[in-house]
Amino acid sequence: MLAALMRRIAGHPLVLDRLGAVGLRIRLERPERRNAIAIATAAALADLLEQIALLTDIRLVVMAGAGDDFCSGVDLGDTSRDIRGNLETMARLFAALAALPQFSVALIRGVAFGAGIGLASACDMAIATADARFACPEVRHGLIPSIISPYIVAAIGRRAAIELFATGRAIDARRACDLGLVGLVVANPAALAAAEAELVVAMARVAPGAAREAKALGTRSIGAALIAGTIARTEERMRSDEAREGLRAFRDRRQPAWIGDRA
């Protein structure tokens, strides 16, 4: 089973590990880019998650990042000109993660920005080291976090989500825990690994069918119409003058034009 799943992600910076008899860990393996996700990788990851969903013997799915960070977002330098296709791929990724019948947990260290905070929110639980940071920085580039917004709103509520969306500011792990985005804050990476090991033991003790039905009690489906709306809104924003300027400024490593000399 594991070998067949690994063939699906061959050639992509993704690592799949077995966690005892009941779990799987998916690790983003691009530490030199702070685990930024390319569109092709997002497609492979979505396909992998959809296949994992069919495995009745798996009760736990862990998302993690290699190196010092969880995920810094979508790799803006590695997207095609097919804006709609790119957005549909990212939407499929978050939907597949949220729809997993298995208990899903994000292990966060370093940054969880943009798509990273989206992955954390689409999981059922997040565990973070005390130095982890979370942000939706899209507005600083003239963009909006529309694709990930339903999952963040579901995780932390409307008011807290709007603060993240509109300011682009980062919050620390303690604040993220207060908001409900993070369920547990631990001291360091060693403690993060220990927490993962404890989860594997806990999930080995539960009946697989009951675990799936228990998860369904608290699952609210994010419908196709809402997802389609987030894609359309993001596509419109990406074609705006602000977005074009923001992305040019990002590539040129300069401040965008809307930031005055006094900012």
Kinemage of the C-alpha trace (Angstrom):
@kinemage 1
@onewidth
@group {chain A} dominant
@subgroup {mainchain}
@vectorlist {calphas} color= white
{ca met a 1} P 0.000 0.000 0.000
{ca leu a 2} L 2.677 2.502 0.982
{ca ala a 3} L 4.712 1.753 -2.144
{ca ala a 4} L 1.691 2.375 -4.376
{ca leu a 5} L 1.009 5.708 -2.698
{ca met a 6} L 4.640 6.746 -2.965
{ca arg a 7} L 4.572 6.133 -6.713
{ca arg a 8} L 1.822 8.759 -6.973
{ca ile a 9} L 4.108 11.454 -5.567
{ca ala a 10} L 7.328 10.382 -7.275
{ca gly a 11} L 9.213 13.378 -8.606
{ca his a 12} L 7.535 15.802 -6.226
{ca pro a 13} L 9.046 17.228 -3.008
{ca leu a 14} L 6.796 15.105 -0.819
{ca val a 15} L 7.744 12.325 1.582
{ca leu a 16} L 5.286 9.719 2.866
{ca asp a 17} L 6.049 7.768 6.037
{ca arg a 18} L 4.119 5.113 7.924
{ca leu a 19} L 3.280 5.892 11.555
{ca gly a 20} L 2.878 2.528 13.233
{ca ala a 21} L -0.002 0.432 11.974
{ca val a 22} L -2.614 3.182 11.899
{ca gly a 23} L -1.082 6.419 10.609
{ca leu a 24} L 0.616 8.167 7.714
{ca arg a 25} L 2.783 11.277 7.737
{ca ile a 26} L 3.026 13.507 4.661
{ca arg a 27} L 5.997 15.851 4.740
{ca leu a 28} L 6.585 18.803 2.446
{ca glu a 29} L 10.227 18.364 1.453
{ca arg a 30} L 11.420 21.706 0.169
{ca pro a 31} L 13.203 23.315 3.110
{ca glu a 32} L 15.362 25.545 0.906
{ca arg a 33} L 12.127 27.350 -0.129
{ca arg a 34} L 10.552 27.132 3.323
{ca asn a 35} L 8.351 24.373 1.883
{ca ala a 36} L 6.552 26.673 -0.543
{ca ile a 37} L 4.092 24.640 -2.625
{ca ala a 38} L 4.314 24.582 -6.412
{ca ile a 39} L 1.075 23.992 -8.300
{ca ala a 40} L 2.233 20.619 -9.617
{ca thr a 41} L 3.046 19.543 -6.063
{ca ala a 42} L -0.382 20.699 -4.890
{ca ala a 43} L -1.992 18.533 -7.570
{ca ala a 44} L 0.051 15.491 -6.538
{ca leu a 45} L -0.739 16.095 -2.880
{ca ala a 46} L -4.464 16.389 -3.581
{ca asp a 47} L -4.357 13.117 -5.514
{ca leu a 48} L -2.499 11.449 -2.646
{ca leu a 49} L -5.030 12.658 -0.069
{ca glu a 50} L -7.940 11.426 -2.166
{ca gln a 51} L -6.348 7.977 -2.279
{ca ile a 52} L -5.590 7.964 1.450
{ca ala a 53} L -9.242 8.740 2.125
{ca leu a 54} L -10.110 5.296 0.739
{ca leu a 55} L -7.876 3.423 3.209
{ca thr a 56} L -10.074 2.091 6.008
{ca asp a 57} L -7.121 0.840 8.077
{ca ile a 58} L -5.587 4.333 8.350
{ca arg a 59} L -6.939 6.385 11.257
{ca leu a 60} L -4.409 9.234 11.460
{ca val a 61} L -2.933 11.530 8.795
{ca val a 62} L -0.197 13.975 9.794
{ca met a 63} L 0.937 16.953 7.719
{ca ala a 64} L 4.447 18.290 8.392
{ca gly a 65} L 7.229 20.288 6.796
{ca ala a 66} L 10.920 19.499 6.434
{ca gly a 67} L 13.508 21.703 8.093
{ca asp a 68} L 12.627 24.716 10.190
{ca asp a 69} L 9.267 25.653 8.615
{ca phe a 70} L 5.888 24.121 7.958
{ca cys a 71} L 4.900 25.950 4.748
{ca ser a 72} L 5.474 29.518 3.551
{ca gly a 73} L 2.607 29.429 1.036
{ca val a 74} L 2.238 28.950 -2.696
{ca asp a 75} L 5.438 29.370 -4.682
{ca leu a 76} L 4.580 32.532 -6.629
{ca gly a 77} L 7.538 31.960 -8.903
{ca asp a 78} L 6.357 28.511 -9.916
{ca thr a 79} L 2.847 29.058 -11.256
{ca ser a 80} L 1.609 28.753 -14.816
{ca arg a 81} L -0.270 31.396 -16.804
{ca asp a 82} L -3.434 29.348 -16.338
{ca ile a 83} L -4.769 31.351 -13.388
{ca arg a 84} L -8.090 29.509 -13.196
{ca gly a 85} L -6.367 26.121 -13.398
{ca asn a 86} L -3.902 27.073 -10.667
{ca leu a 87} L -6.709 28.182 -8.377
{ca glu a 88} L -8.782 25.078 -9.033
{ca thr a 89} L -5.787 22.915 -8.137
{ca met a 90} L -5.238 24.721 -4.842
{ca ala a 91} L -8.948 24.558 -4.021
{ca arg a 92} L -8.926 20.828 -4.680
{ca leu a 93} L -5.989 20.384 -2.307
{ca phe a 94} L -7.667 22.084 0.655
{ca ala a 95} L -10.982 20.348 -0.037
{ca ala a 96} L -9.292 16.940 -0.151
{ca leu a 97} L -7.522 17.561 3.150
{ca ala a 98} L -10.675 18.804 4.873
{ca ala a 99} L -12.695 15.861 3.521
{ca leu a 100} L -10.390 13.153 4.879
{ca pro a 101} L -12.381 10.667 6.967
{ca gln a 102} L -9.247 10.091 9.046
{ca phe a 103} L -8.224 12.325 11.956
{ca ser a 104} L -5.814 14.861 10.465
{ca val a 105} L -3.163 16.804 12.358
{ca ala a 106} L -0.754 19.531 11.236
{ca leu a 107} L 2.615 19.679 12.997
{ca ile a 108} L 3.731 23.309 12.798
{ca arg a 109} L 7.154 24.796 13.316
{ca gly a 110} L 8.488 28.021 11.865
{ca val a 111} L 6.090 29.711 9.467
{ca ala a 112} L 2.613 28.702 8.339
{ca phe a 113} L 1.834 31.506 5.907
{ca gly a 114} L -0.779 31.657 3.155
{ca ala a 115} L -1.331 28.113 1.934
{ca gly a 116} L 0.475 26.966 5.079
{ca ile a 117} L -2.160 28.400 7.395
{ca gly a 118} L -4.731 27.013 4.973
{ca leu a 119} L -3.350 23.496 5.414
{ca ala a 120} L -3.314 23.916 9.189
{ca ser a 121} L -6.931 25.096 9.162
{ca ala a 122} L -8.129 22.294 6.876
{ca cys a 123} L -6.725 19.729 9.313
{ca asp a 124} L -8.755 18.668 12.351
{ca met a 125} L -6.028 19.742 14.764
{ca ala a 126} L -2.755 21.646 14.742
{ca ile a 127} L 0.145 21.286 17.164
{ca ala a 128} L 2.768 24.027 17.059
{ca thr a 129} L 6.107 24.839 18.592
{ca ala a 130} L 6.159 27.994 20.685
{ca asp a 131} L 8.138 29.915 18.045
{ca ala a 132} L 5.716 29.141 15.180
{ca arg a 133} L 4.069 32.015 13.328
{ca phe a 134} L 0.871 32.180 11.298
{ca ala a 135} L -0.231 34.745 8.717
{ca cys a 136} L -2.307 35.503 5.628
{ca pro a 137} L 0.089 37.943 3.907
{ca glu a 138} L -1.750 38.008 0.578
{ca val a 139} L -3.054 41.579 0.983
{ca arg a 140} L 0.521 42.834 1.113
{ca his a 141} L 0.866 41.678 -2.485
{ca gly a 142} L -2.492 43.013 -3.662
{ca leu a 143} L -4.083 39.572 -3.382
{ca ile a 144} L -6.698 38.024 -1.080
{ca pro a 145} L -6.714 34.685 0.818
{ca ser a 146} L -10.025 33.672 -0.723
{ca ile a 147} L -9.278 30.001 -1.473
{ca ile a 148} L -8.245 29.263 2.125
{ca ser a 149} L -10.779 31.580 3.760
{ca pro a 150} L -13.606 29.042 4.363
{ca tyr a 151} L -11.267 26.752 6.295
{ca ile a 152} L -9.814 29.551 8.411
{ca val a 153} L -13.245 30.979 9.203
{ca ala a 154} L -14.413 27.498 10.207
{ca ala a 155} L -11.381 27.106 12.475
{ca ile a 156} L -11.317 30.458 14.266
{ca gly a 157} L -14.530 32.336 13.465
{ca arg a 158} L -15.372 35.380 11.375
{ca arg a 159} L -13.947 38.241 13.464
{ca ala a 160} L -10.536 36.672 14.077
{ca ala a 161} L -10.335 35.559 10.449
{ca ile a 162} L -11.058 39.051 9.142
{ca glu a 163} L -8.245 40.418 11.311
{ca leu a 164} L -5.799 37.990 9.708
{ca phe a 165} L -7.160 38.535 6.195
{ca ala a 166} L -7.262 42.338 6.248
{ca thr a 167} L -4.034 43.162 8.119
{ca gly a 168} L -1.669 40.510 6.789
{ca arg a 169} L 0.015 40.531 10.202
{ca ala a 170} L 1.550 37.406 11.709
{ca ile a 171} L 0.440 35.957 15.031
{ca asp a 172} L 2.433 33.694 17.315
{ca ala a 173} L 1.552 30.189 18.454
{ca arg a 174} L 0.018 31.334 21.747
{ca arg a 175} L -2.373 33.707 19.994
{ca ala a 176} L -3.161 31.019 17.443
{ca cys a 177} L -3.980 28.679 20.327
{ca asp a 178} L -6.228 31.283 21.952
{ca leu a 179} L -8.110 31.641 18.664
{ca gly a 180} L -8.551 27.884 18.259
{ca leu a 181} L -6.316 27.542 15.221
{ca val a 182} L -3.797 25.547 17.275
{ca gly a 183} L -4.872 22.916 19.772
{ca leu a 184} L -1.572 22.455 21.569
{ca val a 185} L 1.629 24.487 21.877
{ca val a 186} L 4.847 22.637 22.702
{ca ala a 187} L 8.309 23.885 23.555
{ca asn a 188} L 10.441 22.627 20.689
{ca pro a 189} L 10.719 20.166 17.759
{ca ala a 190} L 11.529 17.279 20.115
{ca ala a 191} L 8.290 17.911 21.981
{ca leu a 192} L 6.473 18.112 18.641
{ca ala a 193} L 7.758 14.655 17.729
{ca ala a 194} L 6.715 13.352 21.153
{ca ala a 195} L 3.209 14.733 20.673
{ca glu a 196} L 2.984 12.969 17.314
{ca ala a 197} L 4.062 9.689 18.922
{ca glu a 198} L 1.390 10.084 21.611
{ca leu a 199} L -1.257 10.595 18.927
{ca val a 200} L -0.194 7.415 17.137
{ca val a 201} L -0.611 5.448 20.379
{ca ala a 202} L -3.985 7.045 21.058
{ca met a 203} L -5.330 6.350 17.564
{ca ala a 204} L -4.156 2.735 17.696
{ca arg a 205} L -6.615 2.222 20.558
{ca val a 206} L -9.726 3.415 18.759
{ca ala a 207} L -12.007 1.399 16.491
{ca pro a 208} L -11.410 2.557 12.905
{ca gly a 209} L -15.060 2.675 11.905
{ca ala a 210} L -16.092 4.428 15.086
{ca ala a 211} L -13.297 6.971 14.643
{ca arg a 212} L -14.592 7.894 11.186
{ca glu a 213} L -18.169 8.210 12.399
{ca ala a 214} L -17.036 10.227 15.425
{ca lys a 215} L -15.158 12.668 13.188
{ca ala a 216} L -18.253 13.058 11.004
{ca leu a 217} L -20.201 14.316 14.032
{ca gly a 218} L -18.181 17.515 14.017
{ca thr a 219} L -17.570 17.934 10.291
{ca arg a 220} L -19.278 20.723 8.387
{ca ser a 221} L -19.043 20.389 4.649
{ca ile a 222} L -17.722 23.374 2.717
{ca gly a 223} L -19.918 23.156 -0.343
{ca ala a 224} L -18.992 23.267 -4.004
{ca ala a 225} L -20.749 26.609 -4.505
{ca leu a 226} L -18.675 28.281 -1.788
{ca ile a 227} L -15.442 26.827 -3.186
{ca ala a 228} L -16.371 27.979 -6.703
{ca gly a 229} L -17.042 31.446 -5.325
{ca thr a 230} L -13.612 31.632 -3.698
{ca ile a 231} L -11.983 30.625 -6.991
{ca ala a 232} L -13.891 33.273 -8.960
{ca arg a 233} L -13.145 35.997 -6.419
{ca thr a 234} L -9.437 35.143 -6.335
{ca glu a 235} L -9.203 35.022 -10.129
{ca glu a 236} L -10.788 38.469 -10.394
{ca arg a 237} L -8.416 39.874 -7.773
{ca met a 238} L -5.353 38.330 -9.458
{ca arg a 239} L -6.232 40.191 -12.672
{ca ser a 240} L -6.410 43.540 -10.850
{ca asp a 241} L -3.864 46.324 -11.175
{ca glu a 242} L -3.016 46.014 -7.474
{ca ala a 243} L -2.214 42.332 -7.816
{ca arg a 244} L -0.061 42.925 -10.886
{ca glu a 245} L 1.883 45.612 -9.034
{ca gly a 246} L 2.142 43.521 -5.883
{ca leu a 247} L 3.529 40.510 -7.732
{ca arg a 248} L 5.957 42.665 -9.731
{ca ala a 249} L 7.180 44.209 -6.480
{ca phe a 250} L 7.570 40.766 -4.949
{ca arg a 251} L 9.646 39.562 -7.878
{ca asp a 252} L 11.694 42.781 -7.915
{ca arg a 253} L 12.225 42.641 -4.129
{ca arg a 254} L 10.848 46.151 -3.607
{ca gln a 255} L 7.945 47.801 -1.868
{ca pro a 256} L 4.722 47.966 -3.916
{ca ala a 257} L 3.613 51.377 -5.166
{ca trp a 258} L 0.805 51.763 -2.641
{ca ile a 259} L 3.290 51.988 0.246
{ca gly a 260} L 4.312 55.630 0.650
{ca asp a 261} L 7.661 56.959 1.796
{ca arg a 262} L 6.394 57.258 5.370
{ca ala a 263} L 5.162 53.640 5.634
